[in-house]
Amino acid sequence: MSTDCTAKQAVILAAGRGSRLGALTDATPKCLTTVAGRTLLDWMLDALFQSGIERVLIVGGYGYEALTGYQSPHVTTIRHTCWSETNMLGTLQVAESWLVSQPCLIAYSDIAVQSAHLARLRTAPNDIVVANNTRWHSLWIERFADALDDAENFVADAGALRKIGGRAAIVNAIGGQFMGLVKTTPNGWAQLNAVLNSDPNLARTGDTTKLLACALAVAIPISVIDCEGGWIEIDSLSDLQAVERGLSNRATGRWAHDWRA
């Protein structure tokens, strides 16, 4: 088996409903929310292919039929039939045949990100690598009345993840925010999957942050690449409004969180 850690394929986790977006997701999944004239999924697919990714698996669930139009020689869609009974990790397990075959970039479906960040992540060495937004705070104060209401612990040292998940007491204790982007090799996935299978409730109730925290707890090494802005997350109507304000108010210079740059 090749020891090349470069990911040429990606998995987008797109099974959830996104109920906090209200009527916008009454008939379609969250990834089809329109931002700056295009859906989040369109933005993500373009960025992935521009970064050097060659094929993409979209794991859908809620509103799956709306995703089938994306099928092409380079894009495959698959339905997670039990999406409402599990969390994101259950969706991830549906993609196991891709994860065991070769290095893979895993992406949330409610984000948009610069292709340059994806290019760095997919070519990063090591078996498990996560992307960290070091300019998170200026985006969080646009999204939330208090940035600490939603921010999670993220501590890295010398390119290695040391702590993730749980609420921090002060902003200065947070070294960034997880961007919903992970690169794994088959060996890296085997380690994460062993952690996942060790707890029957994890796939049903946990998320990727929880899985990474559990992996750290058993001394599985996780590397980090730092990214300065160029990323958004649309988890609610207020997030969408914050992004629209950010785009309209960038009178001078480039908005730090413009994923299109």
Secondary structure as GFF3:
##gff-version 3
##sequence-region A 1 261
A	DSSP	beta_strand	9	14	.	.	.	ID=ss1
A	DSSP	three_ten_helix	19	25	.	.	.	ID=ss2
A	DSSP	three_ten_helix	30	32	.	.	.	ID=ss3
A	DSSP	beta_strand	34	35	.	.	.	ID=ss4
A	DSSP	beta_strand	38	39	.	.	.	ID=ss5
A	DSSP	alpha_helix	40	51	.	.	.	ID=ss6
A	DSSP	beta_strand	55	60	.	.	.	ID=ss7
A	DSSP	three_ten_helix	64	70	.	.	.	ID=ss8
A	DSSP	beta_strand	75	79	.	.	.	ID=ss9
A	DSSP	three_ten_helix	83	85	.	.	.	ID=ss10
A	DSSP	alpha_helix	88	94	.	.	.	ID=ss11
A	DSSP	alpha_helix	96	99	.	.	.	ID=ss12
A	DSSP	beta_strand	104	108	.	.	.	ID=ss13
A	DSSP	beta_strand	111	113	.	.	.	ID=ss14
A	DSSP	alpha_helix	115	122	.	.	.	ID=ss15
A	DSSP	beta_strand	128	133	.	.	.	ID=ss16
A	DSSP	alpha_helix	136	143	.	.	.	ID=ss17
A	DSSP	three_ten_helix	147	149	.	.	.	ID=ss18
A	DSSP	beta_strand	152	157	.	.	.	ID=ss19
A	DSSP	beta_strand	160	167	.	.	.	ID=ss20
A	DSSP	three_ten_helix	171	173	.	.	.	ID=ss21
A	DSSP	beta_strand	177	184	.	.	.	ID=ss22
A	DSSP	alpha_helix	186	197	.	.	.	ID=ss23
A	DSSP	alpha_helix	202	205	.	.	.	ID=ss24
A	DSSP	alpha_helix	208	217	.	.	.	ID=ss25
A	DSSP	beta_strand	223	227	.	.	.	ID=ss26
A	DSSP	beta_strand	231	233	.	.	.	ID=ss27
A	DSSP	alpha_helix	237	248	.	.	.	ID=ss28
###
